[in-house]
């Protein structure tokens, strides 16, 4: 697996980022899961990976928001 593959954005990760981009403020994993129609555990796992890539930030404890890098990744 190359570094590019490791940082590839799968369909679930894209859906999580799109849901976060549409939110007016930072959201908790449960809120993101409900809005995206996904399982909460799946969203939590996705957030962990997206955060390690710098695409998601946690500006408030247990709340997450998309970063500028995350918005750029969605645009590409």
N, C-alpha and C positions, 0 to 999 in steps of 0.2 A: 504494500500500500504506500503510495507516494504522499508527500505532504499535501499536495493539492487534493487528493482523494480524502484525506483525513479532514480537511477543512471544507469539503463539499457540502452544500446545503441540500438535504433531502426534502421530500415533499412535506413531511411533518414539521421539520424545522422552518421551512418557508411559511407554512400555515401559522405557526406560533409567532414568527416575526411579523407577518401581516396583521395578525390580531393585535399584537402589541403596538404596531404603527398606527392602527385605527383608534386605539384608546387615547382618551384625553389626558389621562394621568397614569402614573405607575400602578400596576395591577398585581395582585397575588396570583400564585399558580392556579388556585381554584377558579378565580374569576376568568383567567385566560383560558383554562380548560373548558369552562362553560361557554364562553364566547366562540371558541374555535370548534366546539363539538368534539373534543378529544378527552381521553382519560386523564385524570389528574396526575397519575404516576408518569405517564408518557410525557406530559408537559413539564413536570419537574426534571425529568432526565434530559429533555431537550434544552431547558433553560440552563442547566449545568454545562452542557456542551457549548451552547451559544455564548455563555458568559466567558468560558475559557478562550473563545475565539475573539472576544472583545465586541461581539455584536449586541450584547445585552448588558445592562448595568443594573445595580441595585441602589438607587438613590435614597430609598427608605427601607428600613429593616423589613425583610420578607415581601417586598414589593419590587417589581422589575419593570424596566422600560427599555425600549430599543435605543441603541446608540446611533450616532451619525454613521459609523462604519456599518451598522446593521441596515440602515436605510440605504446606504450605497450598495450593499450586497443584494438587497431586494431589487434595486433598480437595474442590476446587471443580469 
